[in-house]
Amino acid sequence: MGSERMQLRELADEAQGYLAPLREVRRDIHRRPELGLDLPETLDRVLASIEELGLEITRSSTISSAVVRIVGDLPGPTVVLRADLDALALHEDTGLDFASEIPGRMHACGHDLHAAIGVGAIHLLATHKDRLAGEVLFLFQPGEEGDNGADRMLDEGALELAGGELVGAYALHVTTSQPLGTVWTKPGPLMAGSATLDVTVNGRGGHGSAPHLALDPIQVAAEIIAGLQTMVTRRFSAFDPVILTVGWIRGGEVGTNNVIPNTASFGATIRTFSDASLAAIERHSIALVDGIADAHGLTAESTFLSVTAPVINDERHTDLAGRVAIEMFGTERFTIAPTPIGGAEDFAAVLHAVPGAFIFIGACPPELDPATAPYNHSNLALFDDSVLPDAAAYLAALAFARLDEIAAATRSE
């Protein structure tokens, strides 16, 4: 790529000196977890860690988000990087000496590490602006855990702050299910799109001894639930799978066994791996609910809410992510995942706007077995701080490598 190309192994070596300050950022945030879109302490702590760099920072006036712009000394387009910041409504039981100080809140998904990784990546990018052939927009995002913070940032114009053409978007996510420091991803569908389906079946109550004089909503709700599972296996290809899981069902009063209630309700989570399947299951599920209820002389009310789109990695950008990981860490630390996973992630919205890649990096403590370690979202989840320098270097390296790739192509024209 020419003499201007950033040496990625050197970047990884340099980042090792960042461990102590990045650990401090991570642990400060871990002690004071905040939820949803309102994360004032978290965002202030992150931005204080990069204040000395004198970068252009744009904060939202409505949510706790910020866009940091790092402009290189060399001309070129723009790469987008992201770190999410929010915690979970979960009581921490890890026993760590830096455990959450706020009951009922915990950084159980590793977003505290993401914040520190972002700080490290920004320092590396700013330190080497002379080698940056373009610019980086770094998104510090709230509300990933169900509040669609990425969509909110895009709606507020975060990407419009770019000074050049948007040529790639990348984000990392730590996980306890992979060995420490290993990197894995895949082209195409990586994570599911998610939606919710809430249904209320309206019948007519009566005495349990005379069901023929009532319109039993519990029986019809049960038939609808069974029908939805059959629909998934018969209306959708096994090669473009759909997952539908009913998480709650409610009808009647506990202990009142001889009364048919007026209504019964249930709710389901739905996961798909293509936009087409997400649209199709909305149509098919509502039609099935209405049809079964009507066949029994009842009515039903359905609410279908699309939460996130599927995470679809661009093949070219996934290839870049693999090449960068291998150059920095060796072939033994990079893996192409064999299948997508059913979890959802709102970075999908960014990838819909800018082709790129979402990548996982193992943060399982070495004394634990990744196969049995408490998983992300567990109140016992443990993440190893020592991953922070490598992850920060890798995230920065994705931006350097993509911009160097564009610069090399431009020179060869």
C-alpha positions as a Markdown table, in Angstrom:
| # | Residue | x | y | z |
|---|---|---|---|---|
| 1 | Met | 0.0 | 0.0 | 0.0 |
| 2 | Gly | 3.0 | 2.3 | -0.1 |
| 3 | Ser | 5.2 | 3.9 | 2.5 |
| 4 | Glu | 2.3 | 5.7 | 4.1 |
| 5 | Arg | 0.7 | 2.5 | 5.3 |
| 6 | Met | 0.2 | 2.2 | 9.0 |
| 7 | Gln | 2.2 | -0.7 | 10.5 |
| 8 | Leu | -0.5 | -2.6 | 12.4 |
| 9 | Arg | 1.7 | -4.8 | 14.5 |
| 10 | Glu | 3.5 | -1.7 | 15.8 |
| 11 | Leu | 0.1 | -0.3 | 16.6 |
| 12 | Ala | -0.8 | -3.4 | 18.7 |
| 13 | Asp | 2.6 | -3.2 | 20.5 |
| 14 | Glu | 2.1 | 0.5 | 21.3 |
| 15 | Ala | -1.4 | -0.1 | 22.7 |
| 16 | Gln | 0.0 | -2.3 | 25.4 |
| 17 | Gly | 1.2 | 0.8 | 27.2 |
| 18 | Tyr | -2.5 | 1.9 | 27.4 |
| 19 | Leu | -3.6 | -0.9 | 29.7 |
| 20 | Ala | -3.5 | 0.9 | 33.0 |
| 21 | Pro | -5.5 | 4.0 | 31.9 |
| 22 | Leu | -8.0 | 2.0 | 29.9 |
| 23 | Arg | -8.6 | -0.3 | 32.9 |
| 24 | Glu | -9.2 | 2.7 | 35.0 |
| 25 | Val | -11.8 | 4.1 | 32.6 |
| 26 | Arg | -13.5 | 0.7 | 32.3 |
| 27 | Arg | -13.7 | 0.2 | 36.1 |
| 28 | Asp | -14.9 | 3.7 | 36.8 |
| 29 | Ile | -17.8 | 3.1 | 34.4 |
| 30 | His | -18.4 | -0.4 | 35.7 |
| 31 | Arg | -18.9 | 1.0 | 39.2 |
| 32 | Arg | -21.5 | 3.6 | 38.1 |
| 33 | Pro | -23.7 | 1.9 | 35.4 |
| 34 | Glu | -26.4 | 3.9 | 33.7 |
| 35 | Leu | -29.3 | 2.7 | 31.7 |
| 36 | Gly | -31.0 | 3.5 | 28.3 |
| 37 | Leu | -30.5 | 6.8 | 26.6 |
| 38 | Asp | -29.6 | 8.9 | 29.7 |
| 39 | Leu | -26.0 | 8.2 | 30.6 |
| 40 | Pro | -24.5 | 11.6 | 31.7 |
| 41 | Glu | -21.8 | 10.3 | 34.1 |
| 42 | Thr | -20.7 | 7.6 | 31.6 |
| 43 | Leu | -20.4 | 10.0 | 28.7 |
| 44 | Asp | -18.7 | 12.6 | 30.8 |
| 45 | Arg | -16.1 | 10.0 | 32.0 |
| 46 | Val | -15.4 | 8.9 | 28.4 |
| 47 | Leu | -15.1 | 12.4 | 27.0 |
| 48 | Ala | -12.8 | 13.5 | 29.9 |
| 49 | Ser | -10.5 | 10.7 | 28.8 |
| 50 | Ile | -9.9 | 12.2 | 25.4 |
| 51 | Glu | -10.3 | 15.9 | 26.2 |
| 52 | Glu | -6.5 | 16.5 | 26.0 |
| 53 | Leu | -6.5 | 15.5 | 22.4 |
| 54 | Gly | -8.3 | 18.7 | 21.3 |
| 55 | Leu | -10.7 | 16.8 | 18.9 |
| 56 | Glu | -14.0 | 18.0 | 17.4 |
| 57 | Ile | -16.7 | 16.6 | 19.6 |
| 58 | Thr | -20.5 | 17.0 | 19.0 |
| 59 | Arg | -22.8 | 16.1 | 21.8 |
| 60 | Ser | -26.5 | 15.4 | 21.4 |
| 61 | Ser | -28.9 | 17.7 | 23.2 |
| 62 | Thr | -31.5 | 15.0 | 23.6 |
| 63 | Ile | -29.7 | 11.8 | 24.5 |
| 64 | Ser | -26.3 | 10.9 | 26.0 |
| 65 | Ser | -24.4 | 10.5 | 22.8 |
| 66 | Ala | -21.4 | 12.1 | 21.2 |
| 67 | Val | -19.6 | 12.0 | 17.8 |
| 68 | Val | -15.9 | 12.5 | 17.9 |
| 69 | Arg | -14.2 | 13.5 | 14.6 |
| 70 | Ile | -10.5 | 12.6 | 14.1 |
| 71 | Val | -9.2 | 14.3 | 10.9 |
| 72 | Gly | -6.0 | 12.9 | 9.5 |
| 73 | Asp | -3.2 | 14.9 | 8.0 |
| 74 | Leu | -3.6 | 13.1 | 4.7 |
| 75 | Pro | -6.7 | 13.7 | 2.5 |
| 76 | Gly | -9.2 | 10.9 | 2.2 |
| 77 | Pro | -12.7 | 9.6 | 2.9 |
| 78 | Thr | -14.4 | 8.8 | 6.3 |
| 79 | Val | -14.6 | 5.6 | 8.3 |
| 80 | Val | -17.2 | 5.2 | 11.1 |
| 81 | Leu | -16.4 | 3.4 | 14.4 |
| 82 | Arg | -18.8 | 2.9 | 17.3 |
| 83 | Ala | -18.8 | 2.0 | 21.0 |
| 84 | Asp | -22.0 | 1.5 | 23.0 |
| 85 | Leu | -22.1 | 2.7 | 26.6 |
| 86 | Asp | -25.3 | 1.5 | 28.4 |
| 87 | Ala | -25.7 | -1.1 | 31.1 |
| 88 | Leu | -28.4 | -3.6 | 32.0 |
| 89 | Ala | -31.2 | -3.6 | 34.7 |
| 90 | Leu | -29.6 | -6.5 | 36.5 |
| 91 | His | -28.2 | -6.9 | 40.0 |
| 92 | Glu | -24.5 | -7.7 | 40.0 |
| 93 | Asp | -23.3 | -10.8 | 41.9 |
| 94 | Thr | -19.7 | -11.1 | 40.7 |
| 95 | Gly | -18.1 | -10.0 | 43.9 |
| 96 | Leu | -15.6 | -7.9 | 42.1 |
| 97 | Asp | -13.8 | -5.2 | 44.0 |
| 98 | Phe | -15.1 | -2.7 | 41.4 |
| 99 | Ala | -18.6 | -4.1 | 41.2 |
| 100 | Ser | -21.6 | -1.9 | 40.6 |
| 101 | Glu | -22.4 | 0.5 | 43.3 |
| 102 | Ile | -26.0 | 0.9 | 42.1 |
| 103 | Pro | -28.4 | -1.8 | 43.1 |
| 104 | Gly | -30.3 | -3.3 | 40.1 |
| 105 | Arg | -27.8 | -2.1 | 37.5 |
| 106 | Met | -24.8 | -3.9 | 36.0 |
| 107 | His | -22.5 | -3.8 | 33.0 |
| 108 | Ala | -23.2 | -7.4 | 32.2 |
| 109 | Cys | -22.7 | -7.1 | 28.4 |
| 110 | Gly | -19.3 | -5.5 | 28.4 |
| 111 | His | -20.2 | -2.0 | 27.2 |
| 112 | Asp | -18.0 | -0.6 | 29.9 |
| 113 | Leu | -15.1 | -2.4 | 28.1 |
| 114 | His | -16.4 | -1.0 | 24.8 |
| 115 | Ala | -16.2 | 2.5 | 26.2 |
| 116 | Ala | -12.6 | 2.0 | 27.3 |
| 117 | Ile | -11.7 | 0.4 | 23.9 |
| 118 | Gly | -13.1 | 3.4 | 22.2 |
| 119 | Val | -11.0 | 5.8 | 24.3 |
| 120 | Gly | -7.9 | 3.8 | 23.4 |
| 121 | Ala | -8.7 | 3.6 | 19.7 |
| 122 | Ile | -9.2 | 7.4 | 19.6 |
| 123 | His | -5.9 | 8.1 | 21.3 |
| 124 | Leu | -4.1 | 5.8 | 18.8 |
| 125 | Leu | -5.8 | 7.5 | 15.8 |
| 126 | Ala | -5.1 | 11.0 | 17.1 |
| 127 | Thr | -1.5 | 10.1 | 18.0 |
| 128 | His | -0.9 | 8.9 | 14.4 |
| 129 | Lys | -2.9 | 11.5 | 12.5 |
| 130 | Asp | 0.1 | 12.0 | 10.3 |
| 131 | Arg | -0.6 | 8.4 | 9.0 |
| 132 | Leu | -4.4 | 8.8 | 8.8 |
| 133 | Ala | -5.4 | 9.1 | 5.1 |
| 134 | Gly | -8.8 | 10.6 | 5.7 |
| 135 | Glu | -10.9 | 10.9 | 8.9 |
| 136 | Val | -12.8 | 8.8 | 11.5 |
| 137 | Leu | -16.2 | 9.5 | 13.0 |
| 138 | Phe | -16.3 | 7.8 | 16.3 |
| 139 | Leu | -19.9 | 7.3 | 17.7 |
| 140 | Phe | -20.3 | 7.0 | 21.5 |
| 141 | Gln | -23.8 | 5.5 | 21.6 |
| 142 | Pro | -26.3 | 5.0 | 24.4 |
| 143 | Gly | -29.4 | 2.8 | 24.4 |
| 144 | Glu | -28.1 | -0.3 | 22.6 |
| 145 | Glu | -30.0 | -2.6 | 25.1 |
| 146 | Gly | -33.4 | -2.1 | 23.6 |
| 147 | Asp | -33.6 | 1.6 | 23.1 |
| 148 | Asn | -32.4 | 1.8 | 19.5 |
| 149 | Gly | -29.7 | 4.3 | 20.4 |
| 150 | Ala | -27.9 | 3.8 | 17.0 |
| 151 | Asp | -31.1 | 4.7 | 15.1 |
| 152 | Arg | -31.5 | 7.7 | 17.3 |
| 153 | Met | -28.0 | 8.9 | 16.5 |
| 154 | Leu | -28.6 | 8.4 | 12.8 |
| 155 | Asp | -31.9 | 10.2 | 13.0 |
| 156 | Glu | -30.2 | 13.1 | 14.7 |
| 157 | Gly | -27.6 | 13.3 | 11.8 |
| 158 | Ala | -24.5 | 11.8 | 13.3 |
| 159 | Leu | -23.3 | 10.5 | 9.9 |
| 160 | Glu | -23.9 | 14.0 | 8.4 |
| 161 | Leu | -20.9 | 15.2 | 10.4 |
| 162 | Ala | -18.5 | 13.3 | 8.1 |
| 163 | Gly | -16.2 | 15.5 | 6.0 |
| 164 | Gly | -15.8 | 12.9 | 3.3 |
| 165 | Glu | -17.4 | 9.9 | 1.6 |
| 166 | Leu | -18.4 | 7.2 | 4.1 |
| 167 | Val | -16.4 | 4.1 | 3.1 |
| 168 | Gly | -16.7 | 1.7 | 6.0 |
| 169 | Ala | -18.3 | 1.2 | 9.5 |
| 170 | Tyr | -16.9 | -1.1 | 12.2 |
| 171 | Ala | -17.7 | -2.0 | 15.8 |
| 172 | Leu | -16.4 | -4.6 | 18.3 |
| 173 | His | -18.3 | -6.6 | 20.9 |
| 174 | Val | -16.6 | -8.4 | 23.8 |
| 175 | Thr | -17.9 | -11.9 | 24.7 |
| 176 | Thr | -17.3 | -14.4 | 27.4 |
| 177 | Ser | -18.0 | -17.3 | 25.1 |
| 178 | Gln | -14.7 | -17.1 | 23.2 |
| 179 | Pro | -11.1 | -17.4 | 24.5 |
| 180 | Leu | -9.4 | -14.2 | 25.5 |
| 181 | Gly | -8.1 | -12.1 | 22.6 |
| 182 | Thr | -9.6 | -14.2 | 19.8 |
| 183 | Val | -11.4 | -12.4 | 17.0 |
| 184 | Trp | -14.3 | -13.9 | 15.1 |
| 185 | Thr | -16.9 | -12.7 | 12.7 |
| 186 | Lys | -18.5 | -13.9 | 9.4 |
| 187 | Pro | -19.7 | -12.3 | 6.1 |
| 188 | Gly | -23.4 | -11.9 | 5.5 |
| 189 | Pro | -25.9 | -12.4 | 8.3 |
| 190 | Leu | -24.0 | -12.3 | 11.7 |
| 191 | Met | -26.8 | -11.5 | 14.2 |
| 192 | Ala | -30.5 | -11.7 | 14.0 |
| 193 | Gly | -33.0 | -8.9 | 13.5 |
| 194 | Ser | -35.5 | -8.8 | 16.4 |
| 195 | Ala | -39.1 | -8.1 | 16.8 |
| 196 | Thr | -41.8 | -8.6 | 19.4 |
| 197 | Leu | -45.4 | -9.9 | 19.0 |
| 198 | Asp | -47.9 | -9.2 | 21.7 |
| 199 | Val | -51.4 | -10.8 | 21.4 |
| 200 | Thr | -54.6 | -10.4 | 23.4 |
| 201 | Val | -57.4 | -12.9 | 22.6 |
| 202 | Asn | -60.9 | -11.5 | 23.4 |
| 203 | Gly | -63.5 | -14.0 | 24.3 |
| 204 | Arg | -66.5 | -14.3 | 26.6 |
| 205 | Gly | -66.0 | -15.6 | 30.2 |
| 206 | Gly | -68.1 | -18.2 | 31.8 |
| 207 | His | -68.1 | -21.2 | 34.2 |
| 208 | Gly | -65.6 | -23.9 | 33.6 |
| 209 | Ser | -68.3 | -26.6 | 33.8 |
| 210 | Ala | -70.1 | -25.1 | 30.8 |
| 211 | Pro | -67.5 | -24.1 | 28.2 |
| 212 | His | -70.1 | -24.3 | 25.4 |
| 213 | Leu | -71.8 | -21.2 | 26.8 |
| 214 | Ala | -68.6 | -19.2 | 26.8 |
| 215 | Leu | -65.9 | -18.3 | 24.2 |
| 216 | Asp | -62.7 | -19.6 | 25.8 |
| 217 | Pro | -59.7 | -17.3 | 25.1 |
| 218 | Ile | -57.2 | -19.6 | 26.8 |
| 219 | Gln | -57.9 | -22.5 | 24.5 |
| 220 | Val | -57.7 | -20.2 | 21.4 |
| 221 | Ala | -54.5 | -18.6 | 22.7 |
| 222 | Ala | -52.9 | -22.0 | 23.1 |
| 223 | Glu | -53.9 | -23.0 | 19.6 |
| 224 | Ile | -52.5 | -19.7 | 18.2 |
| 225 | Ile | -49.2 | -20.4 | 20.0 |
| 226 | Ala | -49.0 | -23.9 | 18.6 |
| 227 | Gly | -49.9 | -22.5 | 15.1 |
| 228 | Leu | -47.2 | -19.9 | 15.2 |
| 229 | Gln | -44.6 | -22.6 | 15.8 |
| 230 | Thr | -45.9 | -24.7 | 12.9 |
| 231 | Met | -46.0 | -21.6 | 10.7 |
| 232 | Val | -42.3 | -21.0 | 11.3 |
| 233 | Thr | -41.4 | -24.4 | 10.1 |
| 234 | Arg | -43.8 | -24.4 | 7.1 |
| 235 | Arg | -43.7 | -20.9 | 5.8 |
| 236 | Phe | -40.0 | -20.1 | 6.1 |
| 237 | Ser | -36.9 | -21.8 | 4.6 |
| 238 | Ala | -34.6 | -23.7 | 6.9 |
| 239 | Phe | -31.8 | -21.9 | 5.1 |
| 240 | Asp | -33.2 | -18.4 | 6.1 |
| 241 | Pro | -34.4 | -19.4 | 9.6 |
| 242 | Val | -36.9 | -17.7 | 11.9 |
| 243 | Ile | -37.0 | -18.1 | 15.6 |
| 244 | Leu | -40.2 | -17.5 | 17.5 |
| 245 | Thr | -40.3 | -18.0 | 21.3 |
| 246 | Val | -43.2 | -17.2 | 23.5 |
| 247 | Gly | -41.9 | -15.7 | 26.7 |
| 248 | Trp | -45.0 | -15.1 | 28.7 |
| 249 | Ile | -48.7 | -16.1 | 28.8 |
| 250 | Arg | -51.4 | -14.8 | 31.0 |
| 251 | Gly | -55.1 | -15.6 | 31.4 |
| 252 | Gly | -57.5 | -16.0 | 34.4 |
| 253 | Glu | -56.7 | -15.9 | 38.1 |
| 254 | Val | -54.2 | -18.1 | 39.8 |
| 255 | Gly | -56.2 | -20.6 | 42.1 |
| 256 | Thr | -59.5 | -19.9 | 40.3 |
| 257 | Asn | -59.7 | -23.1 | 38.3 |
| 258 | Asn | -63.4 | -23.1 | 37.4 |
| 259 | Val | -63.7 | -19.8 | 35.7 |
| 260 | Ile | -63.2 | -19.1 | 32.0 |
| 261 | Pro | -61.8 | -15.5 | 31.7 |
| 262 | Asn | -62.8 | -12.9 | 29.2 |
| 263 | Thr | -59.3 | -12.5 | 27.8 |
| 264 | Ala | -55.9 | -14.3 | 27.5 |
| 265 | Ser | -52.7 | -12.7 | 26.4 |
| 266 | Phe | -49.1 | -13.7 | 25.4 |
| 267 | Gly | -45.9 | -12.2 | 24.1 |
| 268 | Ala | -43.2 | -13.6 | 21.9 |
| 269 | Thr | -39.7 | -12.6 | 20.7 |
| 270 | Ile | -39.0 | -13.1 | 17.0 |
| 271 | Arg | -35.5 | -13.4 | 15.4 |
| 272 | Thr | -34.8 | -13.4 | 11.7 |
| 273 | Phe | -31.7 | -13.2 | 9.6 |
| 274 | Ser | -32.9 | -11.3 | 6.6 |
| 275 | Asp | -35.1 | -8.2 | 6.1 |
| 276 | Ala | -37.4 | -10.2 | 3.8 |
| 277 | Ser | -38.1 | -12.8 | 6.6 |
| 278 | Leu | -38.7 | -10.0 | 9.1 |
| 279 | Ala | -41.3 | -8.4 | 6.8 |
| 280 | Ala | -42.9 | -11.8 | 6.0 |
| 281 | Ile | -43.3 | -13.0 | 9.5 |
| 282 | Glu | -45.2 | -9.8 | 10.4 |
| 283 | Arg | -47.7 | -10.4 | 7.7 |
| 284 | His | -48.0 | -14.2 | 8.4 |
| 285 | Ser | -48.2 | -14.0 | 12.2 |
| 286 | Ile | -50.9 | -11.4 | 12.3 |
| 287 | Ala | -52.9 | -13.2 | 9.7 |
| 288 | Leu | -52.6 | -16.5 | 11.6 |
| 289 | Val | -53.6 | -14.9 | 14.9 |
| 290 | Asp | -56.7 | -13.2 | 13.4 |
| 291 | Gly | -57.6 | -16.4 | 11.4 |
| 292 | Ile | -57.5 | -18.8 | 14.3 |
| 293 | Ala | -59.4 | -16.4 | 16.6 |
| 294 | Asp | -62.1 | -15.8 | 13.9 |
| 295 | Ala | -62.5 | -19.5 | 13.3 |
| 296 | His | -63.5 | -19.9 | 16.9 |
| 297 | Gly | -65.8 | -16.9 | 17.0 |
| 298 | Leu | -63.4 | -14.7 | 19.0 |
| 299 | Thr | -61.3 | -11.6 | 18.1 |
| 300 | Ala | -57.7 | -10.9 | 18.7 |
| 301 | Glu | -55.5 | -7.8 | 19.0 |
| 302 | Ser | -51.9 | -8.1 | 17.8 |
| 303 | Thr | -49.0 | -5.7 | 18.2 |
| 304 | Phe | -45.9 | -6.4 | 16.1 |
| 305 | Leu | -42.9 | -4.2 | 16.8 |
| 306 | Ser | -39.7 | -4.4 | 14.8 |
| 307 | Val | -36.9 | -3.7 | 17.2 |
| 308 | Thr | -33.7 | -4.1 | 15.2 |
| 309 | Ala | -32.8 | -5.2 | 11.7 |
| 310 | Pro | -30.4 | -8.1 | 11.1 |
| 311 | Val | -26.7 | -7.4 | 11.4 |
| 312 | Ile | -25.5 | -8.0 | 7.8 |
| 313 | Asn | -21.7 | -7.9 | 7.3 |
| 314 | Asp | -20.4 | -6.8 | 3.9 |
| 315 | Glu | -18.2 | -9.5 | 2.5 |
| 316 | Arg | -15.4 | -7.1 | 1.4 |
| 317 | His | -15.2 | -5.4 | 4.8 |
| 318 | Thr | -15.4 | -8.8 | 6.6 |
| 319 | Asp | -12.4 | -9.9 | 4.6 |
| 320 | Leu | -10.6 | -6.7 | 5.6 |
| 321 | Ala | -11.4 | -7.4 | 9.3 |
| 322 | Gly | -9.9 | -10.9 | 9.0 |
| 323 | Arg | -6.7 | -9.7 | 7.2 |
| 324 | Val | -6.2 | -7.0 | 9.9 |
| 325 | Ala | -6.7 | -9.5 | 12.7 |
| 326 | Ile | -4.3 | -12.0 | 11.2 |
| 327 | Glu | -1.6 | -9.3 | 10.6 |
| 328 | Met | -1.9 | -8.0 | 14.1 |
| 329 | Phe | -2.4 | -11.2 | 16.1 |
| 330 | Gly | -1.7 | -14.2 | 13.9 |
| 331 | Thr | -3.9 | -16.8 | 12.2 |
| 332 | Glu | -4.5 | -18.7 | 15.4 |
| 333 | Arg | -6.5 | -15.8 | 16.9 |
| 334 | Phe | -9.0 | -15.2 | 14.0 |
| 335 | Thr | -11.9 | -17.4 | 13.1 |
| 336 | Ile | -14.8 | -17.2 | 10.6 |
| 337 | Ala | -17.9 | -18.2 | 12.6 |
| 338 | Pro | -19.8 | -21.1 | 11.0 |
| 339 | Thr | -23.3 | -19.8 | 11.7 |
| 340 | Pro | -25.0 | -16.5 | 12.8 |
| 341 | Ile | -26.1 | -16.0 | 16.3 |
| 342 | Gly | -29.7 | -15.2 | 17.5 |
| 343 | Gly | -28.8 | -12.2 | 19.5 |
| 344 | Ala | -29.7 | -8.7 | 18.2 |
| 345 | Glu | -27.6 | -5.5 | 17.9 |
| 346 | Asp | -28.7 | -2.1 | 16.8 |
| 347 | Phe | -25.4 | -1.5 | 15.0 |
| 348 | Ala | -27.4 | -3.1 | 12.2 |
| 349 | Ala | -28.8 | 0.4 | 11.5 |
| 350 | Val | -25.3 | 1.8 | 10.9 |
| 351 | Leu | -24.4 | -1.1 | 8.6 |
| 352 | His | -27.6 | -0.5 | 6.6 |
| 353 | Ala | -26.4 | 3.1 | 6.0 |
| 354 | Val | -22.7 | 2.3 | 5.6 |
| 355 | Pro | -21.4 | -1.1 | 4.6 |
| 356 | Gly | -18.9 | -2.5 | 7.1 |
| 357 | Ala | -18.5 | -5.3 | 9.6 |
| 358 | Phe | -19.4 | -6.1 | 13.2 |
| 359 | Ile | -16.8 | -8.2 | 15.0 |
| 360 | Phe | -16.6 | -10.2 | 18.3 |
| 361 | Ile | -13.5 | -10.4 | 20.5 |
| 362 | Gly | -13.1 | -12.9 | 23.3 |
| 363 | Ala | -12.8 | -11.4 | 26.8 |
| 364 | Cys | -13.2 | -14.6 | 28.9 |
| 365 | Pro | -10.8 | -14.7 | 31.8 |
| 366 | Pro | -8.2 | -17.3 | 31.2 |
| 367 | Glu | -9.0 | -19.2 | 34.4 |
| 368 | Leu | -12.6 | -19.9 | 33.0 |
| 369 | Asp | -13.7 | -22.2 | 30.3 |
| 370 | Pro | -15.5 | -20.2 | 27.6 |
| 371 | Ala | -17.9 | -23.1 | 27.0 |
| 372 | Thr | -19.2 | -22.8 | 30.6 |
| 373 | Ala | -18.3 | -19.3 | 31.7 |
| 374 | Pro | -21.3 | -17.1 | 32.6 |
| 375 | Tyr | -22.5 | -15.6 | 29.3 |
| 376 | Asn | -23.1 | -12.0 | 28.4 |
| 377 | His | -26.2 | -10.6 | 30.3 |
| 378 | Ser | -25.5 | -13.0 | 33.3 |
| 379 | Asn | -25.3 | -11.3 | 36.7 |
| 380 | Leu | -22.2 | -13.3 | 37.1 |
| 381 | Ala | -20.5 | -12.3 | 33.8 |
| 382 | Leu | -16.8 | -11.6 | 34.0 |
| 383 | Phe | -14.7 | -9.9 | 31.4 |
| 384 | Asp | -10.9 | -9.7 | 31.4 |
| 385 | Asp | -9.4 | -6.2 | 31.3 |
| 386 | Ser | -6.3 | -7.4 | 29.6 |
| 387 | Val | -8.2 | -7.5 | 26.3 |
| 388 | Leu | -8.5 | -3.7 | 26.2 |
| 389 | Pro | -5.2 | -2.7 | 24.5 |
| 390 | Asp | -5.5 | -5.3 | 21.7 |
| 391 | Ala | -9.1 | -4.4 | 21.2 |
| 392 | Ala | -8.4 | -0.7 | 21.0 |
| 393 | Ala | -5.5 | -1.3 | 18.6 |
| 394 | Tyr | -7.6 | -3.5 | 16.4 |
| 395 | Leu | -10.5 | -1.1 | 16.2 |
| 396 | Ala | -8.2 | 1.7 | 15.3 |
| 397 | Ala | -6.4 | -0.5 | 12.8 |
| 398 | Leu | -9.6 | -1.2 | 11.0 |
| 399 | Ala | -9.9 | 2.5 | 10.2 |
| 400 | Phe | -6.2 | 2.8 | 9.3 |
| 401 | Ala | -6.4 | -0.3 | 7.0 |
| 402 | Arg | -9.6 | 0.8 | 5.2 |
| 403 | Leu | -8.3 | 4.3 | 4.6 |
| 404 | Asp | -4.9 | 3.0 | 3.4 |
| 405 | Glu | -6.8 | 0.6 | 1.1 |
| 406 | Ile | -8.7 | 3.5 | -0.5 |
| 407 | Ala | -5.5 | 5.6 | -0.7 |
| 408 | Ala | -3.6 | 2.8 | -2.5 |
| 409 | Ala | -6.4 | 2.3 | -5.0 |
| 410 | Thr | -6.5 | 6.1 | -5.7 |
| 411 | Arg | -2.7 | 6.1 | -6.3 |
| 412 | Ser | -2.9 | 3.2 | -8.7 |
| 413 | Glu | -5.6 | 4.9 | -10.9 |
